[in-house]
């Protein structure tokens, strides 16, 4: 898995326990994986369809830098399935891992449409 981007945990990202707020992290994951999916599919008109079970393993604290790792797990006709892992940069401890995030290409009315990736390409494998 390649780690593509990083975020700094700031005061406004903390929960009352002074750890990274889970909702903030999930928003970051949705944004980071959507950008990755859009780049892979060559279109920005995608929607998040599904996110599998979420299990927070390690906290992040003020000043931590977190890294987002993303990889393609599966390619469908209208969808792309990704795996994502977020870890602390300094010690590489995993904060959260998500086995399946599905994005779907849609038309202007929000209906699924085939994406432009050739199913025989290495990316589709």
Rosetta blueprint (number, residue, H / E / L):
1 X L
2 X E
3 X E
4 X E
5 X E
6 X E
7 X E
8 X E
9 X L
10 X L
11 X H
12 X H
13 X H
14 X E
15 X L
16 X L
17 X L
18 X L
19 X L
20 X E
21 X L
22 X H
23 X H
24 X H
25 X H
26 X H
27 X H
28 X H
29 X H
30 X H
31 X H
32 X H
33 X H
34 X H
35 X H
36 X H
37 X H
38 X H
39 X H
40 X H
41 X H
42 X L
43 X L
44 X L
45 X L
46 X E
47 X E
48 X E
49 X E
50 X E
51 X E
52 X L
53 X L
54 X L
55 X E
56 X E
57 X L
58 X L
59 X L
60 X L
61 X L
62 X L
63 X L
64 X L
65 X E
66 X E
67 X E
68 X E
69 X E
70 X E
71 X E
72 X E
73 X E
74 X E
75 X E
76 X L
77 X L
78 X L
79 X E
80 X E
81 X E
82 X E
83 X E
84 X E
85 X E
86 X E
87 X E
88 X E
89 X L
90 X L
91 X L
92 X L
93 X L
94 X E
95 X E
96 X E
97 X E
98 X E
99 X E
100 X E
101 X E
102 X E
103 X E
104 X E
105 X E
106 X E
107 X L
108 X L
109 X L
110 X L
111 X L
112 X E
113 X L
114 X L
115 X L
116 X L
117 X L
118 X L
119 X L
120 X L
121 X L
122 X H
123 X H
124 X H
125 X L
